[in-house]
């Protein structure tokens, strides 16, 4: 007897926004469903029914079965022969440990959260308004940022319903993080680059969201995209080379926008100095100096803001009579006044106050020039009480110093003392020119940073300032929005210095990039010039010592000849 079809007599009504209605229409088109009632009924009744299929559970069952067989075999052998092998006990113990480990993993999966909750938590962090300028630095494709997690889940469910395939390990979405060198890109440009990266990677087949975080010194993008295509027919193939493909696409985009990239990236994590191409170790002091340099490029409002940036970057700051800083990977605190004259508290306050230009210190490991050893005054050292062993070592050292000096002179075509002095003068002049060039670049880069910050601040606070003006300069309105109003006035001051005209952000970024490249080139050249001048001065000192010894020896020979007569 044919079963009578149940009559649907219960009516359900609910309201949606225009945006939600648009999303529903798009999903229906993707699934090729024209009947909205059928679509909604299927989504509500079947959309979130999950089949538990954990690979860890299957592996645990297999291990348990093997373990049971092993125990039965051992029990049978013990009953028959009264013997047991140590290797068998070790094998059982190993399988028991594996079983316990997998149980712990299974019980700790997502810490009791559902897949939907995990996805929402991840996207909530990515969309954090405090990190994205209240959502201004968020862009999306084929999804709404507010409902992206729900849309990704619907795509997953539609894929299962349409294809009958199961998604292994329940991958709903993928995430890509893209970071930029501090001071090289604005948050708006970074978001555009991230959007372009996702577009090139996914070819318009997958919905994605790009959120740019500007709460740290290094601006970075979080790109989250659905694991299921828009037509719900296939998934994103995360193969072994996927990460390398993303890196290559990102590097290509950065080159197009004249941004820095990591040259010759290593498969394993390496230290900063090795990343720079040096085999020497970067010290904790070098690390703190570089982090201070990076923080200064962010143009903090004062010394306290500078220290806060260091703390946000992972440093620990100890305030007291002397300010001390411990880097993220450091073991102890290091006082600022031990980092050099450019990194003392007074010097940094002067830099932040515009009374001094900051010149970063290049780590010693980056100096490439060959250093010439200085000759030792052996007679003086012997009079000071040095022994015979020291004399033998010093004589060998002096021979090496002379050999180094002679080889250097021949390799560089220096054939006389006058040529040596001329080379020292020209090297010193070049060194000073490079220092002046770096100071000029630094000053202009600081001005560009101020102008860029003023443009962004002006745009961000303009609406509030207009409201303040329209309120008749209301004191009550000022008290409620004092921070934004004062920031707008400060930005107006920068505009006033330029007669109300400032270059565009793109023009400023291009100029900043050109100056940054020039500064880097000057920095490398300065290191070489310093090393060259130092070597030449050492050679001159050695030559003067040899000449002095020869003169003394000549005088003693003449005196001996006179006495012999």
HURA-V635052 format. One line per field, one symbol per residue. phi: phi as a letter, one per 30 degrees, with the letter a starting at -180 (. if undefined). psi: psi as a letter, one per 40 degrees, with the letter a starting at -180 (. if undefined). burial: b if it has 24 or more other C-alpha atoms within 12 Angstrom, else e. A space follows every 50 residues. Layout:
phi: ???
psi: ???
burial: ???
This chain:
phi: .dddddddccccbacbdddddddddddddddhccdddddddddddbdbdc cdbdddddddddddddddddddddddddddcibbcddddddddddddedd dddddddcehhiddddddddddddddceddcbhhidcbbbbiacedbedd ddddddddddddcidcddihdcacbbcbcbdeicbdeddddddddddddd dchicbdbbbbccbdbdcdbccccbddcdddicbcdddcdcedddddddd ddddddchcdbddhdcdcdbddddddjcddddddddddedddedddddhd dadddddddddddjdccccaebdbbcdecdcbdbdddcdjddbddddddd dddicacdcecdeedcdcddccdddcddddddddjdcddddddddddddd dddedddddddciccadddddddddddddddddddddddddddddddddd dddddddeddcddddddddddihdddddddbddddddddddddddddchi bbddddddddddddddddddddddddeddddddddddddedddddddddd ddddddddddddddd
psi: hhhhhhhhehhhhiiiidddddddddddddefhdhddddddddddedfhi hhghddddddddddddddddddddddddddefiiiddddddddddddddd dddddddehefeiiddddddddddddehdeefffedfhiihfihddfddd dddddddddddddeiihhefhdiihhhhiihheeiidddddddddddddd defeeiiihhhhhfeidhhiihhhiiehidefdiihhgadeddddddddd ddddddefiiihhfiidihiiddddeeieihhidddddddddddddeefi daddddddddddeeihhhhadhhihhideieiihideeeideeidddddd ddeeeihhhihhideeheihhhiiihgddddddeeiaddddddddddddd dddddddddddefheidddddddddddddddddddddddddddddddddd ddddddddddedddddddddeffhddddddfddddddddddddddddffe hiiidddddddddddddddddddddddddddddddddddddddddddddd dddddddddddddd.
burial: eeeeeeeeeeeeeeeeeeeeeebbebbbebbeeeeeeebeeebeeebeee eeeeebeeebeebeeebeebeeebeeeeeeeeeeeeeeeeebeebeeebe ebeeeeeeeeeeeebbeebbebbbebbbeebbeebebbbbbbbbbebbbb bbbbbbbbbbbeeeebbeebbbbbbbbbbbbbbbbbbbbbbbbbbbbbbe bbeebbbbbbbbbbbbbbbbbbbbbbbbbbbbbbbbeeeeeeeeebbebb bebbeebbbbbeeeeeeeeeebeeeeeeeeebebbbbbbbbbbbbbbbbb bebeebbbbbbebebbbeeeeebbbbbeeeeebbbbeebbebbbbeebbe bbeeeebbbbbbbeebbbeeebbbbbebeeeeeeeeeeeeeeebeeebee bbebbbebbeeeeeeeeeebeebbeebbeebeebbebbbebbbbbbbbbb bbbbbbbbeebbebbeebeeeeeeeeeeeeeeebbebbbbbbebbeeeee ebeebeebbbbbbebbebbeebbbbbbbbbbbbbbbbbbbbbbeeeeeee eeeeeeeeeeeeeee
